[in-house]
Amino acid sequence: MSNKTILLYAEVTKENYLHTVLFELANKAHELAKSLDNATIAALLITKPGMLNEFKEAFENNGFDKVYIAEHEKFSNYSTELYSKAALDIIKEIQPEIILIGATTQGRDLAPRISSSLHTGLTADCIELEINEKGMLAATRPTFGGKLMATILCKNKPQMATVRPKVFKPLNEILKKNTEYILKTPDLSNLKTNVELIKFTKNLTSCINELDSAEIIVAGGKGMKNEEGFRLLKEFANTIGAAVGASRGAVDMGLAAHEMQIGQTGKTVTPKLYIACGISGAIQHIVGMDGSDKVIAINSDKNAPIFENSDYGIVGDAFEILPQLTKMLIK
């Protein structure tokens, strides 16, 4: 028997801050709650002891009614076995109607472990959520290689979904609540783990590029053709202080690292300005950058689909246009 609670997983990153996808989910959860008799908005926080005070203001300013905290020294590093045990103990106790988890690396690992243990469904990598006329969670995700959007219902409770970061906006104002904090101490004494973290090394490419938080992104596609094309792309990006992204086609050609990929099978980004160079504009790519405030496309094909999703278009060869723009900006 579930109750009218929407439970959001509050992921703590390696840098010991709450992943921003939590606040994006919180905004959406408040919208969903209105269709569920003003359901309770709760968070599930799994962390090492002493971290809660760092996060209280964020929970209270984003309208959380309750926060369930599982604290243990063993939670210093993420572990599938340990985190799922703590999550399942709390979920079985509170029996939420809906569970939402960010489709981060950690979330994509944790969510299926929870859903399979609860014998419930999980809709992964969602880009839209709503409550249908029967009061069920309708979760929409790309399918058939991004050519179609499928809206999926979960027949069992709790209804679960993972949601891509950046597809929803966080609250644009403070929503103050007198949040209730419920502390749980999980029993991990008899739990054996199969994986041990020996060392963690940050990926310098993603560290430097930071596509997730970039306000300006310059992205290249197959039309950039070769390493020289991406060199021009990066030179232009450096000139305007932009992060560099790529389409799947460019990544498959070996012109860019997977961490730079934007689209259905890459990252979802929401910069203020997105400059697409040599990108045709297939729906698989559009899914990842559709939330950009302004889009400028440079493509030699005047009929390229990217122009239909752009605010401004330049028909021409990026190999000629980018150097000219770089020179203009340097001057």
N, C-alpha and C positions, 0 to 999 in steps of 0.2 A: 504494500500500500504506500504510494508516494504522497508527499504533501506539496503544497504550492511553494516550492523553493527552487530558485535558479542558482545553481552552484557553479562558481567560476574558479578554475585553478589559477592560483597566484604563483607564477613561476619566479623563483629567485635565481638570478644569473650568476655566473662565475665571479662577477665583480660585486656581488652582494647588493644588487638593487632589483626592484620588481620590474619584470619585463613589461614594456609599454603595451603589449597586446592585452594585458589585463584591463587597462583603462579603456581600450577600444571595445572590449567585450562588455565592460560595465555599462557603457553608454547604450549599447544594443540591448542589454539585459533589461534596462529600465523601460525601454520601448516594448519589449516582449511582455514584461510583467503587467503592463496595463491591460493586456488581453487575457491575463490569467488571474483576474481578481486581485490585482496589485500584489503579486507574489513576492515573497521575501527574496532579497538579493543577498547572497552569501558568498564568501570566498573561502577557499581551502588553501592554507599556507603550510608548507612542509619545509622546516628550516632547522638549523642548529640553534641551540639556546642563546638568548640574549639579542635576537634580531628584531623582535616584534616592535619595540619602541621606535626603531628606524622607519617602520612602515605605517604606523598608526595614522599619521596625518593624511597619507595618501588614501587609505581606506575610508576615513571619515569624510574626506572632501569629495569622494566619488560615490557617495550615497550607499555604501554597504550597510545593510541592517545587521549582519552577523559575520564574524570571521572565526573559522575553526582552525586552530593552530596545532599541528603535530610537531613537537620539539624533541630532538634527540641529538646527541653528539655524533651519531653515525650519519646524520644528514648534512655533514659539511660538504660532501660531494654527492652529485646525483647518482642514484643506483636504482635500476628498474625494480629489483626485488624489494628493496627497503621502502622506496617511495610508494609503490603500488600497494604494499601491505598497509602502510599508514593511511593511504587514501581510501582503500576498501573498508577499513574498520570504521572510518567516519561516515562514509557514504551509506553503509549498511545501517548505521545508527540513525541518520537523519532522513534517509530515503527521499532525496530530492526528485522533483519532477523532471528537471533538465540539468545536464552537466555540459558546460562549455569549456573547451581547452584550446589554447592557442596552438596553431599548427607550426610550432617551432621544432627544432631538432629534438628537444626534450619532450615536448607535447606529443609529437608523432610517435615517440617511443612509449610513453606512459599511457596514452588514451586506449590503444587496442588491448593492452594488458588489463586495464580496468574493465573495459566492455566485455571481453571474453570471460573474465571471472564472474561478472554479473549476469552473463547470458543475455545481453542486450545488444542492440544494433549500434553502429557507429558510422556516421556520415563524415568522411574526411575531406579536408581542404576546402571547406565551404567558403563561398563568397557572398551569400545572402542567407538571412534567417527571418522567419516570420511565424506567427501562430495562425493556423488555418481556422476555418469555420467550425471545426470539431474540437478546437482547443489543443491541437497537436502541433509539435514543432515541425515546420516545413523547412528543410535545409537544402539549399541549392548549391550545386558544384558543377564545374565543367566535366564533360564526359566525351567519349569518342574523339579523343585527341583535341578537345577544346572546341569541336565543331558544334556541339549541342550543350545546353544547360539542363541538368536533371534535378528535379525537386524530389527529395526523398523523405518518406515518413518512417519513423521508427515505431514498430508495433508494441514493443516492450518498454517498460519503465526501469530505470530512468532513460530518457531520450538523450542521446549523446551526439556531440558534433565537435570536430576540431575546425578552427577558423583561421584563415591566413592572416598574418599580421598586415596591417595597413589597409584592409578592405573596409573597415569601419573607422569613423572619426572618434576620438575621445570626446568627453564632455567639454563644451566650450565655456563653461562656467562652473563654479564650485557648487556642489550639491551636498550640503552639510547634513550629516546624520550622527546621532548618538549611537555609535556602533557598539554592539555587544561582542566581547571576545571570549571564546570558549576554548580553554587549553586542554589538550589531550596528550597523554604520555603513552605512546605506543609500546606494546610489548614485542621487542625484537629478539628476545633471548634465544628462542629456538629456531630462528630464521637463518638459513645458510645462504650466502651469496656466491654466485658463480663467477662474478667479475670483480676485479679489484683495480682501482685507478692507481697507477704507478706514477705517472707524470702527465702534466697538462701543458701543451705548447700552443700558444695562440697563433692562428693563421694570420700572418702579416698582411697578406693580400686583402682579406676582408677587413682587417683592422684599419688599414690605410684607406681603403675605398669607402667603407661605411655607406653603402647604397641605401640602407634602411632609413637613415636620418638626413640624407643629402637634400638640400633645397634646390640644387641644380644638377641635372644628370645629362650627360652626353652619351648616347648609346649608338653602337655600330652594328650593322647587320652584314649579311653576305655580300652586299654591294660594296663593302669596304675592301673586299677581294683578297688582301694579303697583309703581311706584317707592316708594310709601308703605309697601308691605309689606316691601320690602327695606331701607328706612330703619329700620323697626322691628327687622328682623333684625340689621342692623349695630349698632344701638344696644345690643341685648341682647348681641351678641358682644363688643362693647367692654367691657361691664360685667363679663363673666366672663373676659376675656382670651383670647378664642377667635379663630381664623381663620374667614373666611367662605367658604363654598362654595356651589355651585348644581348643580341637575340640568340635563340638556340642555334640558328643556322651558323652564326659566327663562332659559337662555342664548338659546334660539331666540326668546323673546319680547323680547329686548333688555334684560332686567332685570339681567343680570350679564355680565361679560367672559368670553371663552372660557377664559382662564387660571384661572378659578374653577370650571370644570366638573369634576365628579366622576362617574366611570362608565366604561363601555366605551370611549367615544370621548373621554374626558377623563383625569383623573388617578386613580390608585389611592392611597388614603390609609389609614393605620393609626393613628388617634389613640386615646388612652385613652378619650375620650368623644366621641360623634358625636350631635348633636342635629338631627334631620331635621324641618323645618317645611314643611308643605304639599307634601310629596313623596309621590307615590302608591306608589312602591316597585317600579317595573318592574325586571326582571332586569338591564337595561342599566345601571341605577344601582347596584343591589345589588353587581354585580361590582366596582365601584370602592370600596366602603366596607365590604365584608363582613369585612375584617380588623380592624375596630374592636373595642376591648375591651368597651365598653359602648355601647349605642345607645338613645336616647330618641326617640320619634316623637310629633309633634303633628300631628293630622290631623282634619278635621271628619267624614270618612267612616270609620265604625267598621269597615268591611269592607276598608279599604285594605290592599293586600299588604304595605306597609311594616311593619305591626304583626307580621307573621309573622317578620320579621327584626329585631325589637327586643327589648330586655330590659325596657323600660318603655314604656307607651303612654299618651298623653293624648288623649282624644277631645274635640275642641273647636276653636273658631276661633282660629287663631294670631294674628289681629289683636287679639283680646281677651286671650289668654294671655300673649303676649310682653311687652306693657306692664306687666302685673301682676307677672310674674317680675322684670322690670327694676327696678320700684319696690321689690319685696321685697329684692332684692340690694343696692340702693343704701342702704337703711335698715340 
